[in-house]
Amino acid sequence: RSRTCRNVRCAFVTGVCLDLRMKTAFQTYLEGVGSHMFWGFSPALDMQQLQPKPKSEFPSTDVYNVLCVNSGDVRHLLTTMCRMRRHTYRPVHMYMMDLSMEVLARHLLLLAVFFDDTLGPRETSEVFLELFGNSRLTKKRAQYLEDKGNELIRLLTNQEGPLAQIVDLSLMKFRERDELETIFKSWRQTVPFDIDDWRDRRLRNYYETRFDYRKNVIDWDYHMKIKDWDRCSIIHPTLFREWRMTGMAYVFRESSYTEANRSLQSMSEGKREGRSVLRRGYWGDIVQSPYFSLGVECEHQPMYLKRSNQHTKSCIDVAAFNVVAMLHELQTGERYVPPENPKESKGESRIEEIDEDEEDEGVVACAAAADGARIKCLPEGFKIFFLDGAPPSLKNKKRFSKLFHRVYMANSSLQHTLPAINDLLAPQCHITMEGAKWMLDIRKDSQKAFDEKVAALATVCGWSPDKELTKANGAPFLGFVYREEEAAAIMATAPAPALPAGGGEAEGPLADAAAEGSAAGVLGEDGQPLPEVDGVPVLSGQSKGDGSAPAAAQEEPAVKTIKDACNVCSEKSAKYVCPRCSIKYCSASCYSAHGAECTTAFTDAQAQAAVPVDDAPDVSALCSRVQVLASTENEGVEDEEEDKPSADDDDPFAPKRRWKIGGSVV
């Protein structure tokens, strides 16, 4: 039997079904994680960890500047903020940079929830996590999201609200602020957004023929990958499967989740009938899950207690504990240790009735004593700046020259970051890169290859591996240190890493991105290594004499000589060769002018080669047909079929109207 369908064409050859439209590993990776990172794929880090010791024991006034690129959420920001008292005091300025304005808007939303005085610690953790990782909300949470959007609009326009003391939007352009305001307005309940429908489309395109067996695929991903990762076994398979199927990650009680989480909607660019367009939808992660960000790592070791080789706590408990612990440490300056339950430590269980309005009296009392009227105190000396774009856009701005003492980069931002970031780094800057160890759609050999290529690219930038930082951060991070003197010597001698030009499944999705020239930009569009000046690759759009070559090399000669001049006009360099007479020419006009015999003969040969020999029509008949069509067009006769509305214009599943985002088709 043979079967054909719109997306997959199959041919049965010796009993084997061959898919003629196989996706590459890089396309599969992009379709899974999406084009917008609404949460991170690695645990939270304290960015003041391993900072250089101050010269004196007294508090320092020197600002410690941190740059986070495409972190996906505010886990690093909150962890660094709440653990400031563990280190010698110094002001901290964190710069949150992302390519997506929707992600920056969610940063502000999560900060607004975290510092909401109307919520107690336990309720703060629940609201925070529901807005963070759930695709649907209750009606009460949907109204809360709309109210927070209006509050953030006042922050944008009038610098009013609880966040006005720590959030600085002065680095954002008015156009970017207007875009943020539009995003906040889209969170209102009157804006239609069917996230279940969008997730279903994404899932069907991702699984393709495996859609009916997606539960088996999910179980394979968990038991063959996640379960073996460091501490990731605390993610229960049932919870992971439920999120992959429905998008619900944090469900704390039996409630009716009927409203869409509109903070997860975003605009993404795609192709429609050959035109670049923007369309609103859900373009986030459908494979990794939000558990890796806050639900895996925890300082309280009893959370990993096992009974009969099974965890007594889940990733939801770990995430809720982390949020409460950050609130507690922010107010008291001490690590949060929950009260011990002797019956639980002995393996016994008990049922207690808990008042929903009951609050942690210790946290509230400490906060009230510290700030009187306010329940949640804002940290002193901590500032948050938001930036749209990529680090290369900051290269020529004096404000950011040698500014940052610590840099974090997600694995999705390396292609935007590595080429031109050295000008932004202060001496002894520590750089943390997110590796590919915890990426589901990447095989183990590809994960190792990706980390090796990242290390090679860092070497080109003049960064030295920092084993102490790598060990302190743990999996899946890579640590480097920037020493200005050593970097100059390394960049002068180290050759560019030899990345492969082709992309295969053995290279891994992220490695495919590097091979396509997107990772660090060391390869050109043709897949070959870019030319170098003093050991530094020359990126596209830069000339070898643009600030990289010596001054003598930048000086232009008094008389310009044209190498390989055009044989027709002699004014420009020849780029092409006539296939018939081998004459060199520079443009289409010169090709048409150099001889009618070549152009006519070449066109006739192409027309004859386009059809089989037995069915080849007369070339003169084809030419006459072209002349008739041209005369008809000149008379102003319009093609009625072009203006005729298509019957499937409103059909989102029409075969001719497909949205392509990073290789995916919706």
C-alpha positions, -999 to +999 in steps of 0.1 A: +000+000+000+011+036-005-001+066+013+004+103+007-003+133+029+004+170+029+034+171+052+050+137+048+055+119+015+063+082+021+076+055-003+076+019+007+108+004-005+116-032+006+092-028+035+108+004+049+089+037+050+112+065+040+104+101+050+115+124+022+112+155+044+133+146+074+141+175+097+176+181+108+185+179+145+188+217+146+153+222+133+140+197+159+158+215+186+143+249+175+108+235+172+110+222+207+125+252+227+107+278+205+119+312+195+111+329+229+126+317+262+100+323+289+120+303+314+156+291+317+170+256+312+194+256+340+194+263+378+197+297+394+232+312+401+244+338+426+263+362+404+284+375+433+299+341+438+337+340+436+339+378+432+373+393+439+378+400+476+377+437+485+409+455+495+395+463+530+370+447+553+348+478+552+318+480+528+328+490+493+312+517+473+324+503+440+295+490+420+295+454+410+280+452+374+264+420+361+252+413+326+227+385+320+221+377+283+189+357+274+185+342+308+148+335+301+136+345+336+146+363+368+161+333+387+197+347+386+184+382+394+164+371+425+191+347+438+218+374+435+196+400+451+185+379+481+220+366+488+237+400+489+243+398+526+264+366+522+291+387+507+310+419+517+285+447+509+289+465+476+262+480+453+251+456+426+237+467+392+222+439+371+216+445+334+190+421+319+194+419+282+171+399+258+162+399+222+125+396+230+104+424+245+078+398+257+105+381+279+115+415+294+079+422+301+077+389+320+108+399+340+089+429+352+058+409+359+076+383+381+094+411+400+060+428+406+046+396+420+077+389+442+074+424+458+036+425+461+028+435+497-007+421+495+006+385+492+021+365+520+051+343+515+032+311+507+007+328+484+036+347+467+052+315+458+020+300+444+011+331+423+047+334+412+050+298+400+015+297+384+022+328+363+057+315+356+050+280+343+013+274+337-004+278+303-038+283+320-049+303+350-079+306+373-102+336+367-088+352+399-052+348+386-062+362+352-077+393+368-045+396+389-024+394+358-045+422+342-041+444+373-003+438+373-002+449+337-019+481+345+005+487+374+035+481+352+021+506+327+022+532+354+058+522+361+066+528+325+049+562+321+051+578+356+078+557+374+052+548+400+048+516+420+068+494+443+094+486+416+103+523+409+131+522+435+150+493+420+141+493+383+157+518+360+142+520+325+164+550+314+184+528+290+153+519+270+142+539+240+107+554+239+099+530+211+108+501+233+087+514+262+058+518+239+062+482+228+063+471+265+031+491+271+014+473+242+025+439+257+011+448+291-023+458+275-024+424+257-026+407+291-062+420+296-089+394+296-107+411+267-078+401+244-086+367+227-058+341+230-064+303+228-032+290+241-044+254+240-050+256+203-015+271+197+002+244+219-017+217+200-004+231+167+031+233+179+029+197+194+015+182+162+043+198+141+070+187+166+059+151+170+046+147+134+038+110+129+046+103+166+018+125+178-005+097+187+023+080+206+036+112+223+032+097+258+058+070+249+081+097+235+078+117+268+085+086+289+116+079+268+129+115+273+124+112+310+138+077+317+166+078+292+178+114+298+163+134+327+164+107+353+202+103+349+210+140+351+223+155+384+194+159+409+169+160+380+153+128+392+133+149+416+112+159+386+084+133+389+076+115+356+039+122+361+045+159+365+068+160+335+043+141+314+014+164+325+033+195+315+043+181+281+007+172+274-012+202+288+013+229+297+004+229+334+035+227+356+025+241+390-009+230+403-012+236+440-048+227+447-079+215+429-091+246+410-107+254+377-079+266+353-100+280+325-082+313+315-052+315+292-019+327+307-017+358+284+018+366+296+030+336+275+018+351+242+043+367+219+049+380+184+072+361+162+084+366+127+077+341+100+071+336+063+037+337+046+035+335+008+071+347+007+065+377+028+079+384+063+051+389+088+045+389+125+018+368+142+007+365+178+008+330+193+027+308+217+063+304+205+078+292+238+091+259+250+071+227+246+099+202+254+121+212+283+096+223+310+100+251+335+111+228+363+149+231+356+149+268+365+137+267+401+126+231+408+158+211+407+185+228+428+180+236+465+203+244+494+181+225+519+193+189+516+163+172+533+143+182+502+161+153+484+152+127+511+142+093+496+120+065+509+121+032+490+143+048+464+116+074+457+118+111+465+095+123+493+094+157+477+088+168+442+101+196+420+070+216+428+079+215+465+115+225+457+104+255+435+080+267+462+107+263+489+131+283+468+107+313+464+099+313+501+136+310+510+145+340+488+118+361+505+130+350+539+167+357+532+159+391+516+142+403+548+163+387+575+197+381+559+197+345+571+192+313+552+157+298+555+154+265+573+119+252+576+108+237+609+115+201+613+086+176+614+097+147+636+070+124+623+080+131+587+117+124+595+107+090+608+087+082+577+053+088+593+026+109+577-002+129+592-031+150+579-035+185+593-061+212+585-043+244+575-059+278+573-054+293+539-050+328+554-023+316+578+011+332+571+046+324+582+047+345+613+085+345+615+090+360+581+062+386+585+075+396+620+111+400+607+100+420+577+077+443+598+105+449+622+129+458+594+106+482+575+076+491+596+049+498+571+062+476+543+061+439+545+086+432+518+117+454+519+135+464+488+172+457+488+195+486+494+221+493+467+205+470+441+195+483+407+180+466+377+184+478+341+167+464+311+182+463+276+168+451+243+190+435+218+224+418+219+257+427+235+274+438+202+250+468+202+267+481+233+302+479+219+306+515+207+289+531+238+314+546+263+290+539+291+295+502+288+332+502+281+350+477+305+319+479+327+309+443+336+325+423+363+303+392+358+286+380+326+261+352+321+251+339+287+225+313+278+234+287+252+209+304+228+228+337+229+263+327+220+259+336+184+250+372+194+275+376+222+310+362+217+323+382+187+324+417+202+320+414+240+356+419+251+352+457+250+325+454+276+344+433+301+363+447+331+397+431+341+393+398+359+357+395+346+341+360+353+320+346+324+295+318+329+282+301+298+252+277+298+262+244+282+241+219+264+241+191+290+205+196+300+190+200+265+166+171+257+169+172+219+207+169+219+225+136+221+253+130+246+280+131+219+266+163+205+264+179+240+301+172+245+309+185+210+290+217+217+308+223+250+341+218+233+333+242+205+322+268+231+355+264+248+373+268+215+353+300+207+361+314+241+398+308+235+395+329+203+381+356+224+411+353+248+392+338+277+409+313+300+390+283+315+382+288+352+380+254+368+370+269+402+341+288+387+330+258+367+330+236+398+312+262+419+285+266+393+280+229+386+262+214+357+255+225+330+277+256+332+311+265+318+333+290+336+359+314+321+379+344+333+389+374+312+424+387+320+432+416+297+469+410+294+467+373+288+437+378+264+458+401+242+485+375+239+461+346+234+441+364+207+473+372+188+484+336+187+454+314+189+439+303+155+402+303+149+385+270+158+379+248+129+341+244+129+325+222+103+306+239+075+280+212+071+253+205+095+244+169+103+226+151+130+260+140+145+269+176+151+239+183+173+214+211+171+234+238+188+265+226+170+245+229+137+238+265+146+275+270+151+283+254+118+258+276+101+278+306+113+255+316+141+277+305+169+303+333+175+302+342+138+336+326+130+323+311+097+311+330+067+278+325+048+296+300+025+306+279+056+343+287+053+364+304+081+364+341+079+396+360+071+417+371+101+436+402+111+461+397+139+445+364+147+410+379+151+382+367+127+368+396+106+330+394+109+305+401+082+299+437+076+334+446+087+364+453+065+399+442+073+409+477+078+381+488+100+398+494+133+416+460+132+444+464+108+474+487+113+470+523+102+492+518+072+469+490+060+439+513+062+453+541+040+440+540+005+464+544-024+463+577-043+453+559-076+428+531-075+435+502-097+407+478-107+416+442-104+401+419-131+382+448-147+350+441-166+357+434-203+326+454-213+325+486-192+360+485-177+347+505-147+341+477-122+356+444-112+343+415-131+322+391-111+308+367-137+319+349-168+298+343-199+291+305-203+295+307-240+323+331-250+340+332-215+341+370-215+342+386-180+315+410-170+302+428-138+265+430-141+234+420-160+234+451-181+270+444-193+260+408-201+231+420-222+253+445-240+283+423-248+265+403-276+230+392-286+243+359-300+254+347-266+223+358-247+198+344-272+217+311-276+220+307-238+183+313-233+173+288-260+196+262-245+181+267-211+146+263-225+154+231-243+171+217-212+140+223-191+118+197-209+124+162-221+139+157-255+110+138-269+084+164-258+105+195-265+085+222-283+097+245-309+118+273-294+105+298-319+069+289-308+079+295-272+094+329-282+062+339-300+041+328-270+062+350-248+057+380-271+019+375-271+018+374-233+039+405-231+016+424-255-014+413-235+002+426-203+010+459-219-026+464-229-036+464-192-054+431-190-053+420-154-052+385-142-085+379-125-073+348-107-048+368-087-075+391-072-099+363-067-101+356-029-089+321-020-114+298-003-088+288+024-078+324+034-093+319+068-082+283+072-051+282+095-043+247+083-044+255+046-013+239+029-002+271+011-003+292+043+022+279+067+042+297+093+078+288+095+096+297+128+131+284+131+124+254+108+089+248+123+057+249+103+024+259+119 
